[in-house]
Amino acid sequence: MDMKNIKRMISGWVTGALFLGLLSACEQEKTLMYEQEAGVYFYGQAASEYSFVTNLGGDVYVQNIRVATTGDSVSYDRKVMITVVEGDTNYVNTARPEQYQLLEGIVPAGKFEGSVAVELHRTKDMSDSTFIVHVKLVPNEDFPLAGFDRRYFALSVTDQLTEPSNWNYLSYYFGNFSVSWYRFILGVLDLPLIPFDIEVPEGMEEWTYTELDAAVAQVRTALYKYNREHPGEPLRHEDGRYEGDEVVMP
């Protein structure tokens, strides 16, 4: 066997050994991932705001907060526990105990996601104020690891009109947000919120794309009518980042 073939054979052995070593490391990493202790963390954004304006006159609302898990799934429901953050100057609570109640959360059997819930209670002073409560995940028998860097969640509650959580999507139809423009839209539609891509209160159904398109056309007609009836004084944003700008629909 000449030297050239020997070098080629040795190179093949080395490549094969490296491949087997890499494959073994990947399998070990995969095994460790599934054998680690079960953990839970808040999924998505670490804050949310709810307004009772959208609650059709109700005084109680249950806010569900999504969680996700690490480790493998199991064949039974698992409990998720939260508590109020106290004694931490980075998480100052302004909500009073009578304005909320922490509820137990669940990750259903066979699932990697679930939710925890906070029951919100409307009070009269929410009509001109916003209150906030910070909660955190706590370890339990089902989830010895709680949170890592996604352990905390800030929940705000008010009875004032605020930017809805689905505006990121609605902005493609209605443009920039301001409270005054949103109030105009809701007035035209005679609704407390736009029931699309958002959790809707009891008694309402989420819109289809067809229903959303019809509502957009209705608002566009109302905006055109307002501007025609107010020559030289088109509808403008009265607050927020775009205060003073003319309202424009895409």
Secondary structure by P-SEA (a helix, b strand, c coil): ccaaaaaaaaaaaaaaaaaaaaaaaaaaaaaaaaaccbbbbbccccbbbbbccccccccbbbbbbbbbbccccccbbbbbbbbccccccccccccccccbbbbbbbbcccccccbbbbbbbbccccccbbbbbbbbbbbccccccccccccbbbbbbcccccccccccccccccccccaaaaaaaaaaaccccccccccccccbbbbcaaaaaaaaaaaaaaaaaaaaaccccccccccccccccccccc
